[in-house]
Amino acid sequence: MKRVLNIGFVILIVLLTDCKNADDSQPIDPIPEEGLTLQNAFPNLSFSKPLDFQSPDDDTDRIFVVEQDGFIRVFANNEGTSESDIFLDITGKLVSRDELGLLGLAFHPNYSTNGLFYVTYTPSADLAVVSSFQVSSADSNLADPASETILLNIPQPFANHNGGQLAFGPDGYLYIASGDGGSGGDPQGNAQNLTNLLGKILRIDVDKTENGLAYAIPSDNPFVSSGSARNEIYAYGLRNPWRFSFDVQTNLLWAGDVGQNRIEEIDIIENGGNYGWNTLEGTQCFDSTTCDSNGFIAPFFEYGQDNNDRSITGGYVYRGQSTPSLQGRYIYGDFISGRIWGLSTNLNTNITNNQLLAESRLPISSFGTDTNNELYVCAFDGNIYKFVEN
């Protein structure tokens, strides 16, 4: 399904244009106007800068919300819930401002038996770390703060573009989003540099250790045999893949990559794929009128920044049951404009239905799903939202 980009034959994809789809389902009908309402999912709770929403597969139906300042809160998945517990407090371990802080959370697939979970955070403006922690043996709503094992240290030349998303793939490996190191335009060329971990999707095996590392390298990582490239790299050429997710039905890896000043893009991440930054921004040459695009993978979809849509927040392909009209759509938003869209994902047609679902005017920081694959929206107004069909 690799779509190698040849800029001489590419017509810029903007909102509501055609592009290839990525699912074996039938074409998706448009959602009727006024068909959905975005409402507060937990009206009796509020959060401080919530930016990740996770639920472990442990039969407890609990929700864990990550707050940028260093807290992870846990509560029952119930609309009437009025109390949350502090599951983890690492406020004393990190710097939190702008794009710094506690940035991502993932539960081990065997969390119900091993109690392991993983976080990304910035202990300083020039470093991001990926660590594992263990749940307390005495209280399932409390992590053991002394159990930390640092797996990866990722030096950051600037304070922005830290990525931070973590997720376990269907293969059982941990995938990690890393931005290009920040500033503007990737001045150090990190995204195309295979000797560092910046501007990449990384993949590691946390269930093994090797060569003095706290993890192992999957044998089919694309540069596992390279003497110069970092073996942790799974895909590269990304600017700031702030949020990514796996489709639980197709296992495809979807990522929203934040643009520079023209294009926001949605990528389907492939093993060894190069997504073009900073030679390209989306399908456009970034810093010149001509550029060699051979070997780059084109975005699945992209949109321009002309309408104040200037910072994509990647989401999920909806596979829940409560809002059937969203079934099979990739739901994503924009942090600046607050718009939320649903993008059809069908490989069998060339018709793209990218439909505006909400003009929320909320600073949308993340999406998440519960154990039933129901979709939630995190916003920096302090609330968690969900769609309800009218």
TALIN-V666477 format. One record per helix or strand of 3 or more residues. SS is the DSSP state (H for helix, E for strand). FROM is the first residue (numbers start at 1). LEN is the number of residues. If there is no record, write none. Layout:
ss: <SS,SS>
from: <FROM,FROM>
len: <LEN,LEN>
//
This chain:
ss: <H,E,E,E,E,E,H,E,H,E,E,E,E,E,H,E,E,E,E,E,E,E,H,E,E,E,E,E,E>
from: <7,36,50,62,71,85,91,102,111,116,127,143,166,174,190,200,233,243,253,263,301,312,324,330,339,354,364,375,384>
len: <3,5,5,6,6,5,3,6,4,9,9,13,3,5,3,6,4,4,5,7,4,6,3,5,5,6,6,5,6>
//
